[in-house]
């Protein structure tokens, strides 16, 4: 199985990008992982929130294969403990899917089309985080999940 993380807009913070890269590298010891950045939409000030979500949704759909399992990072999604999230990952791997895709949307969330296509939603917290921070948290939790599955000590440091 491959895990792909799609995110709208680049990360401007160098230190944050370095941390994301570190966890990406660690993840490659467990699973094929890709982080793909979808460029910000130009001239957003001329678009309504709905139009911006629709345009971002079109860009997200172009990055998906028909067999992908799509999971949205969404404030109204299911919350997991790290151990439960590792179980979620194990179930997905056991199901034989080729690619599990997590998506971090733009500032206004997702279009209705993307919500309809998704097979699940996950919330990292009831708190709100910047989209750049969410990238780090997702990659770190994926890494933590695999260390839990392999019974490695990282989870308890």
Helices and strands as residue ranges (DSSP letters): E 2-8, H 14-27, E 32-38, G 44-46, H 49-62, E 69-78, H 82-94, E 99-104, H 112-117, E 120-122, H 131-149, G 153-156
